[in-house]
Amino acid sequence: MSLATAFPDVSGMRDYALDWALVDVETSGLVARRDRVLSVAVVTLGPDGEQTGEFSTLLDPGCDPGPVHVHGLTAGRLRGAPVFEQVAERIAAMLEGRVLVAHNAQFDYDFLAHEFARARRSLPVSRRLCTLALNRRVDPPTEDLRLGTLAAHYGVQQLRAHDALDDTRVLAGVLRGSLREAARLDLPLPLVSCPPRQDPRFAPKPPKTPCAFRNPGRLSPGGKLVQGMKVALTGETAVPRAELTERAVAAGLNVMTSVSRHTGVLVTNDPASGSAKARRAVAEGVPVIDERTFLRLLDDVRPGTPHGQSAASVPAPAAAPPEPAPATAGAPGTASPVDTAAERVADTTPAAPATPPRPKPKRASGPLTGRRVLALGGTHPQAAAARTRIVELGGAAAINLSAGVTDVVLLPGGDGDRRMRRITALEIPVHGADWLDAPTAAPGRERADDRRAPRVLPRGGVVDLPGQDVGALWSATASWAQQTACEIDVVAFSVDEDEQVSRDEDFVFYGAPENPGGTVRLLCDGPTEQTVTVDTGALPPAVRKVVVAAAVDGEPAFGDVGAVQITVGPDGGTAPLAQAVLDAATTERTMILAEIYRRGPLWRLRAVGQGYDHGLAELARGYGVDVAQE
């Protein structure tokens, strides 16, 4: 059935008339650079929504098939199937010139990209669409956004879950229904431009073992190296660099690829070389020693303090005391109204048994409970104040038009917003700004799906992440309103007790979208949405907190962007646990959105909303990473 005949009541479907290639893969694991594709299915649709092609096959991965209880693909079933190289050309022909579509599209895209790279071919995809991200925008009245749940909502029959071909056929029906709703709401599609993935940096790499010890600070004059000390090397060395690194790591040192104010020592035979690391060491006052001295000190490295153990319980090392955090407003770790130094200490150390647990925040209740309110127009401070008021009244502040919006508040100039035409057509109640002084509910406009309504957190609000006896995979999704003033980059830092990365690879950003262990990843779900996933059960003990931040690219500030919504929940389309709408003031260019952190044996999420005037490079330096160094 075509889109035109299926949805004759919807105008503007031509804006969604594209050539589609719907894809589903079953895999031996969750890490694309390590695990393999076991089966793949591709269904192609024309611009009218009619199916034009179909292909599916099992694959011999040459490895253990992994969780058979999930996909049912045993080694016996896969024996004799083709290897990916044998079907790569046929799959490429079906993908060429089409938009790749999948439910959680970056997962399927990354696995295909790595399989094509192993086959020494490039993945012929220039754009992709995630139906999970699209339905987060649509916000249908469903309990969750799993493929099976959406299939039932859109009237699509699902026969065999986790069967690649059946899942792809179901996906075709979900796509048609999702496009209908997007057209009804006049939503732009969250299409993602895809970079070429044949670059060597996407080849499998062995994970770097994180250092097991806390950073003791700098090397003191005439002192000893201490386990956990951050060491950087630059310039030519007599002993091969790889051997020096191996010996340092074996001694318990933390070898970094950049220099920051937290570096313990820089090793170089030419301090005047003018390299980026040497210049940075001079600027930060980092001690500099030559290779011969370093080799001598390696023979007598003092014991360090393991991560998770208080430094006070171990004799102080012979090293310079850690530098105090700078008093500038832009330094990560400085106290803020919602995140004091005392709270940071309390929330990153195990709670004493005699200490009563902090009370959980109660769900806000009030005249707007169960309602999602979109504020249009106004200056940035006016809009921020309106969204704060909505939350105070028990409602959820929306930043985009969706099927879940129950009310619209017009601030000055809001009647000129392009979405007003669609809001009028959908008959959504529209109110003046004074409505927030004493709101009255229009009958019948409350959401019908309160079972999955996430907890609304205020700025600084904290929520426990449940089900943590064996850890869990959590997603923190940041989204913002469609605008053309700038681009926004979401990043993540995995930091230790001292609010510092233990290794450079613990800084996850667009150019390095996952850490070596795959426990923290960045997913790009559209031009106005990016997600950080955190596997709390697999994070090393060195990581006490994962900081999720956003940075505006270029000169604009968050005043040009507006609010950023952060939503957290279990990964995979399940119902979100909590959400917060964060407004920075007009001049900030970076903002800490949220922190996922250890509290004793448990994990928590804090909605931070702390903005800084400086850019991403300075933010990264505050956490011990210098993004400008080679």
C-alpha positions in Angstrom: 0.0 0.0 0.0 1.4 3.4 -1.0 1.7 6.4 1.3 -0.7 8.4 -0.8 -3.5 5.8 -0.7 -2.9 4.9 2.9 -3.0 8.5 4.2 -5.3 10.5 1.9 -6.1 12.9 4.8 -2.5 14.0 5.2 -1.2 16.8 3.0 2.5 17.4 2.5 3.5 13.7 2.2 5.6 14.6 -0.8 8.1 16.1 1.7 8.7 12.6 3.0 8.8 10.9 -0.4 12.3 9.4 -0.5 13.9 6.2 -1.6 14.3 4.1 1.6 16.5 1.0 2.5 15.2 -0.6 5.7 17.8 -2.6 7.5 18.0 -5.0 10.4 21.0 -7.0 11.7 21.3 -9.6 14.3 24.8 -9.6 15.9 27.1 -11.6 18.2 27.3 -8.6 20.6 26.8 -4.9 21.1 30.3 -3.5 20.1 30.5 -3.0 16.3 34.3 -2.8 16.1 34.6 -6.1 18.0 31.5 -8.2 17.3 30.1 -9.5 14.0 26.8 -9.6 12.0 25.1 -13.0 12.1 22.2 -12.2 9.8 21.1 -9.2 7.7 17.9 -8.2 6.0 17.2 -5.3 3.6 13.8 -4.1 2.3 13.6 -1.2 -0.1 10.7 1.1 -0.5 10.1 3.7 -3.3 9.0 7.3 -2.7 5.3 6.2 -2.8 5.9 3.7 0.1 5.6 0.6 -2.1 8.1 -2.2 -1.6 10.6 -2.5 -4.4 13.0 -5.2 -3.2 13.9 -7.6 -0.4 17.0 -9.6 0.6 18.0 -11.6 3.7 20.7 -14.1 4.6 22.4 -15.8 7.5 26.1 -15.1 7.8 29.1 -17.1 9.1 30.8 -14.7 11.4 33.9 -16.8 12.1 33.3 -16.4 15.8 31.1 -17.4 18.7 27.5 -16.3 17.9 27.0 -14.7 21.4 23.6 -14.5 23.0 21.8 -17.4 21.3 18.9 -16.9 23.8 18.2 -13.5 22.2 18.6 -14.2 18.5 18.3 -18.0 18.3 21.2 -18.3 15.9 23.4 -21.2 17.0 26.8 -22.0 15.5 25.2 -25.0 13.9 22.6 -22.9 12.1 25.2 -20.5 10.8 27.6 -23.2 9.6 27.8 -23.1 5.8 26.3 -19.7 5.5 28.1 -17.1 3.3 30.6 -14.8 4.9 29.9 -11.1 4.7 32.3 -10.4 1.8 30.3 -12.8 -0.4 27.1 -10.7 0.0 28.6 -7.2 0.4 28.1 -6.3 -3.3 24.4 -7.2 -3.3 23.7 -5.3 -0.1 25.7 -2.3 -1.4 23.5 -2.2 -4.6 20.3 -2.1 -2.4 21.7 0.7 -0.2 23.1 2.9 -3.0 21.3 6.2 -3.4 18.8 5.4 -0.6 18.2 6.6 3.0 19.2 3.8 5.4 16.4 3.2 7.9 16.6 1.2 11.1 15.2 1.2 14.7 18.2 2.5 16.6 19.8 3.3 13.3 23.3 4.0 14.4 23.6 0.5 15.8 22.8 -1.1 12.5 24.8 1.5 10.5 27.9 1.0 12.6 27.8 -2.8 12.3 27.4 -2.6 8.5 30.1 0.0 8.3 32.6 -2.2 10.1 31.6 -5.3 8.1 32.1 -3.3 4.8 35.5 -2.1 6.2 36.6 -5.7 6.9 35.5 -6.5 3.3 37.7 -3.6 2.1 34.7 -1.7 0.8 33.0 1.5 1.7 29.4 1.6 3.0 27.4 3.4 0.2 25.1 5.4 2.6 25.1 9.1 2.8 22.0 9.6 5.0 20.2 7.5 7.6 16.9 7.8 9.6 16.3 6.3 13.0 12.6 5.4 13.6 13.3 5.4 17.3 14.5 9.0 17.1 11.6 9.9 14.8 9.1 8.5 17.3 10.7 10.3 20.2 9.8 13.5 18.2 6.3 12.3 17.4 5.7 11.1 21.0 2.9 8.6 20.4 0.7 7.5 23.3 2.5 4.2 23.8 4.0 2.7 26.9 7.4 2.6 25.3 9.1 3.0 21.9 10.1 -0.6 21.2 9.6 -1.9 17.7 6.9 -4.3 18.8 5.0 -1.7 20.8 5.1 0.8 17.8 4.1 -2.0 15.5 0.9 -2.6 17.6 0.3 1.2 17.8 0.5 1.6 14.0 -1.4 -1.6 13.3 1.5 -3.7 11.9 1.6 -7.4 12.5 4.8 -8.8 14.0 5.4 -12.5 13.6 8.9 -13.3 14.8 10.8 -10.8 17.0 14.6 -10.8 16.5 14.2 -12.3 13.1 16.0 -9.9 10.7 13.6 -10.2 7.8 10.4 -10.1 9.8 11.8 -7.2 11.8 12.5 -5.3 8.6 9.0 -6.0 7.2 7.6 -4.7 10.5 9.9 -1.7 10.3 8.4 -0.8 6.9 4.9 -0.5 8.5 6.3 1.4 11.4 8.0 3.8 9.0 4.8 4.4 7.1 2.9 5.2 10.3 5.6 7.4 11.6 5.8 9.4 8.4 2.0 9.9 8.6 2.3 11.3 12.1 5.3 13.4 11.2 3.3 15.0 8.3 0.3 15.6 10.5 2.5 17.4 13.0 4.6 19.1 10.3 7.8 17.7 11.8 11.1 17.8 9.9 12.7 14.3 9.6 15.7 13.7 11.8 18.0 12.7 8.9 21.6 12.2 9.8 24.5 12.7 7.3 26.8 9.8 7.4 30.6 10.1 7.1 32.5 7.5 5.1 33.4 4.6 7.4 36.3 3.1 5.5 38.7 5.2 7.6 41.3 3.1 9.5 40.2 4.7 12.8 37.0 2.5 12.5 39.1 -0.7 12.4 39.0 -3.0 15.5 41.4 -1.8 18.2 42.4 -3.5 21.5 41.0 -1.6 24.5 43.6 0.3 26.6 43.6 -0.9 30.2 42.8 2.0 32.5 45.3 2.9 35.2 44.3 1.3 38.5 45.6 4.1 40.7 44.5 7.6 41.6 46.6 10.5 40.3 48.9 11.5 43.2 49.9 14.9 41.7 53.2 16.1 40.3 56.7 14.8 40.5 58.5 16.8 43.2 62.1 18.0 42.7 64.3 15.0 43.6 61.3 12.9 44.4 60.1 9.5 43.2 57.5 8.5 40.7 54.2 7.3 42.2 51.8 4.8 40.8 48.9 6.6 39.1 51.0 9.7 38.2 50.1 11.0 34.7 53.1 10.9 32.4 53.4 12.4 28.9 56.2 11.8 26.4 57.3 14.0 23.5 60.1 14.1 20.9 62.7 11.6 19.8 63.8 8.9 22.4 66.7 6.4 22.4 64.4 3.7 23.6 61.4 3.1 21.3 58.4 5.1 22.4 56.2 1.9 22.5 58.7 0.2 24.9 58.9 3.3 27.1 55.1 3.3 27.3 54.9 -0.4 28.0 57.4 -0.1 30.9 55.7 2.9 32.4 52.3 1.2 32.3 53.7 -2.0 33.8 55.0 0.2 36.7 51.5 1.5 37.4 52.0 4.9 35.7 49.2 6.5 33.6 50.7 7.4 30.2 48.7 10.2 28.5 48.9 11.6 25.0 48.4 15.2 26.1 49.6 17.6 28.8 47.3 19.3 31.2 47.5 21.0 34.6 47.1 17.5 36.1 50.1 16.0 34.3 52.7 14.7 36.8 55.7 14.9 34.5 56.7 15.4 30.9 59.5 13.3 29.5 61.6 14.8 26.7 65.2 15.0 25.6 64.6 18.4 24.0 62.6 20.7 26.3 63.1 23.6 23.8 61.6 21.6 20.9 58.5 23.8 20.8 56.2 20.9 20.5 52.6 21.4 21.7 53.2 19.2 24.8 56.4 21.1 25.7 54.7 24.5 25.3 51.8 23.3 27.4 54.1 22.0 30.1 55.9 25.4 30.4 52.5 27.2 30.6 51.2 24.9 33.3 54.5 24.5 35.3 54.6 20.8 34.7 58.0 19.2 35.7 60.1 18.2 32.8 62.8 15.4 32.9 64.9 13.7 30.2 64.7 10.0 29.2 67.7 8.9 31.2 66.2 10.3 34.4 62.8 8.7 33.6 64.4 5.3 33.1 66.2 5.6 36.4 63.0 6.6 38.2 61.2 3.7 36.7 63.3 1.3 38.8 61.8 2.6 42.0 58.2 3.6 41.6 56.3 4.2 44.9 53.0 2.5 45.6 49.9 4.4 44.7 46.3 4.7 46.0 43.9 2.4 44.2 40.7 3.9 42.8 37.9 3.8 45.2 40.2 4.0 48.2 40.6 7.2 50.2 43.9 8.9 49.7 43.9 9.7 53.5 44.3 6.0 54.3 47.6 5.8 52.4 50.9 7.5 53.3 51.3 10.7 51.3 53.6 10.3 48.3 56.7 12.3 47.7 55.0 14.6 45.1 53.8 18.1 44.8 50.3 18.7 46.3 47.5 18.8 43.7 46.8 22.2 42.4 43.6 23.9 43.6 40.9 24.2 41.0 40.9 27.7 39.4 38.4 30.1 40.8 37.1 31.1 37.4 33.4 30.6 36.7 34.2 28.3 33.9 36.2 25.6 35.7 34.5 22.2 36.0 34.2 21.1 39.6 33.7 24.6 41.1 30.7 24.9 43.4 27.3 26.0 41.9 23.9 26.6 43.5 22.9 23.1 42.6 26.2 21.2 43.0 28.2 22.2 46.1 31.7 20.9 46.9 30.2 19.1 49.9 27.6 17.4 47.8 30.2 16.3 45.3 32.2 14.6 48.1 29.1 13.0 49.6 27.9 11.7 46.2 31.2 10.1 45.0 32.2 8.2 48.2 30.5 5.2 49.7 27.8 6.1 52.2 28.5 5.1 55.8 26.0 2.5 57.1 24.8 4.8 59.9 24.0 7.7 57.5 20.4 7.7 56.5 19.8 7.8 52.8 18.9 11.0 51.1 15.2 11.3 50.5 14.2 10.7 47.0 12.6 13.7 45.2 8.9 13.5 45.0 7.1 13.8 41.8 5.9 17.4 41.3 2.2 17.8 41.5 -0.1 20.7 40.7 -2.6 22.0 38.3 -0.5 21.0 35.3 0.2 17.5 36.4 0.0 15.1 33.5 0.3 17.9 30.9 3.0 18.8 28.5 3.2 22.6 27.7 5.0 24.2 24.9 6.0 27.9 25.3 6.5 29.9 22.1 8.1 33.3 21.6 9.6 35.7 24.1 13.2 36.4 24.9 15.4 33.6 26.2 15.0 34.7 29.8 11.2 35.0 29.4 10.9 31.5 27.8 13.2 30.1 30.5 11.1 31.6 33.3 7.9 30.2 31.6 9.4 26.7 31.4 10.5 26.9 35.1 7.0 27.9 36.1 5.5 25.0 34.1 7.6 22.5 36.1 6.8 24.2 39.4 3.1 23.7 38.5 3.7 19.9 38.0 3.8 19.9 34.2 6.4 18.9 31.7 8.0 21.7 29.6 8.1 20.8 25.9 10.7 22.3 23.5 9.2 20.9 20.3 5.7 20.3 19.0 4.7 16.6 19.3 1.6 14.5 19.7 2.1 14.7 23.5 1.7 18.5 23.7 -1.5 19.3 25.6 -1.2 23.1 25.8 0.7 26.1 24.2 1.6 29.3 26.0 2.2 32.3 23.8 4.8 34.8 24.9 5.5 38.1 23.1 6.0 37.3 19.4 4.9 33.7 19.8 1.9 34.1 17.4 4.4 34.4 14.6 6.0 31.0 15.1 5.7 28.8 12.1 4.3 26.0 14.2 1.2 28.0 15.1 -0.6 27.0 11.8 -0.2 23.3 12.8 -1.2 23.9 16.4 -4.4 25.6 15.3 -5.2 22.7 12.9 -4.6 20.2 15.7 -6.9 22.3 18.0 -4.4 22.4 20.9 -5.5 24.9 23.5 -3.5 28.2 23.3 -3.1 30.5 26.3 -1.5 33.8 27.0 1.4 34.2 29.3 -0.8 35.1 32.3 -2.4 31.6 32.1 0.7 30.4 34.1 -0.4 32.5 37.0 -3.5 30.5 37.6 -3.8 27.7 34.9 -7.1 26.0 34.2 -7.2 22.6 32.5 -9.2 22.1 29.3 -11.2 18.9 29.6 -10.0 15.9 27.7 -6.5 17.3 26.9 -4.5 15.3 29.5 -2.2 12.6 28.1 -3.7 9.1 28.1 -0.3 7.4 28.7 0.6 8.5 32.2 2.1 5.0 32.8 5.2 6.0 30.9 5.4 9.7 31.8 8.9 10.3 33.0 9.7 12.0 36.3 10.2 15.7 35.7 13.4 16.9 37.4 14.2 20.5 38.2 17.7 21.9 37.7 19.8 20.1 40.2 17.3 17.3 40.7 18.6 13.8 41.4 17.1 10.4 40.7 18.4 6.9 41.5 18.9 4.6 38.6 17.1 1.3 39.5 18.0 -2.3 38.8 21.7 -1.9 39.4 22.5 -5.2 41.1 24.4 -6.2 37.9 24.6 -2.9 36.2 22.6 -1.6 33.3 22.8 0.2 30.0 21.5 3.7 30.3 20.9 6.4 27.7 21.0 10.2 28.3 19.4 11.9 25.3 19.9 15.6 24.7 17.5 17.4 22.3 16.8 21.0 21.4 14.5 23.0 19.1 15.1 23.2 15.4 17.3 26.2 14.6 19.8 27.2 12.0 22.0 29.6 14.1 24.6 26.9 15.0 25.4 23.3 15.5 25.7 21.7 19.0 28.1 18.9 20.0 27.2 16.6 22.9 30.3 15.1 24.7 31.0 12.9 27.7 33.8 12.7 30.2 34.4 9.6 32.3 36.2 11.0 35.4 37.7 9.6 38.6 37.5 10.8 42.2 39.4 13.9 41.3 37.1 14.9 38.5 39.8 14.0 35.9 39.8 11.5 33.1 42.1 8.6 33.8 43.1 8.4 30.1 42.6 10.6 27.1 40.2 8.1 25.5 37.7 8.7 28.3 36.7 11.9 26.5 34.0 10.9 24.0 33.0 13.3 21.3 32.0 13.3 17.6 35.5 12.5 16.4 35.9 9.6 18.9 32.3 8.4 19.5 33.2 5.6 22.0 35.8 4.8 24.6 38.0 1.8 24.1 35.9 -0.5 26.2 32.6 0.6 24.5 31.1 1.4 27.9 30.4 5.0 27.0 29.2 5.9 23.5 27.9 8.9 21.6 25.0 8.3 19.2 23.9 10.9 16.7 20.1 10.5 16.3 19.4 13.6 14.2 20.4 17.3 13.7 18.7 18.2 17.0 19.3 15.1 19.1 22.3 13.2 20.4 22.5 10.4 22.9 25.2 9.2 25.4 24.9 5.6 26.4 26.6 4.4 29.6 27.1 0.7 30.6 27.2 1.2 34.3 27.8 -2.5 34.9 31.0 -2.6 32.8 32.6 0.8 33.8 36.0 0.2 35.4 36.4 1.1 39.1 38.5 4.2 38.1 35.3 5.8 36.7 33.3 7.5 39.5 31.2 9.7 37.2 30.2 10.2 33.6 29.7 13.9 32.8 27.4 14.7 29.8 27.9 18.2 28.4 27.0 20.2 25.3 28.9 22.8 23.4 27.8 25.4 20.8 30.0 25.3 17.7 31.2 28.7 16.7 30.3 32.1 18.2 26.6 31.7 19.1 25.6 30.9 22.6 22.9 28.9 24.3 20.7 32.0 24.2 20.5 31.5 20.5 19.7 27.8 21.0 17.1 27.9 23.7 16.4 25.1 26.1 18.1 21.7 26.0 16.0 18.7 27.2 17.8 15.8 28.8 16.0 12.5 29.0 17.4 9.4 30.7 16.2 5.8 30.6 17.2 2.2 30.0 18.6 1.8 26.5 16.6 0.2 23.7 13.4 2.2 23.4 12.0 1.5 26.9 10.0 4.1 28.8 12.2 7.0 30.0 12.8 7.3 33.7 13.3 11.0 34.0 13.7 14.2 32.0 14.7 17.8 32.6 14.5 21.0 30.5 17.7 23.0 31.1 18.0 26.7 30.2 21.4 28.4 30.4 21.7 32.1 30.4 22.3 34.0 27.1 26.1 34.1 27.0 27.1 30.5 27.7 28.8 28.4 25.0 29.1 25.2 27.0 26.8 23.5 29.5 27.0 20.5 31.8 23.8 18.8 31.2 23.8 15.8 33.5 26.0 13.5 35.6 25.7 9.8 36.0 27.6 9.0 39.2 28.3 6.3 41.8 26.7 6.7 45.2 28.1 3.7 47.2 27.0 0.6 45.3 24.3 2.4 43.3 24.3 4.8 40.4 22.4 8.2 40.3 21.6 10.8 37.7 21.8 14.5 38.4 20.3 17.1 36.1 22.9 19.9 36.3 22.2 22.7 33.8 25.4 24.6 34.6 26.7 26.8 31.8 30.1 28.4 31.1 31.1 31.2 28.8 34.2 29.4 27.5 34.3 26.9 24.6 34.7 23.1 24.4 38.5 23.1 24.4 38.6 24.9 27.8 35.9 22.7 29.2 37.9 19.6 28.2 41.1 21.0 29.7 39.3 21.3 33.0 38.7 17.6 33.0 42.4 16.8 32.1 42.1 16.6 28.3 43.8 19.0 25.9 41.9 18.6 22.6 44.4 20.9 20.7 47.4 18.6 21.2 48.6 16.0 18.8 
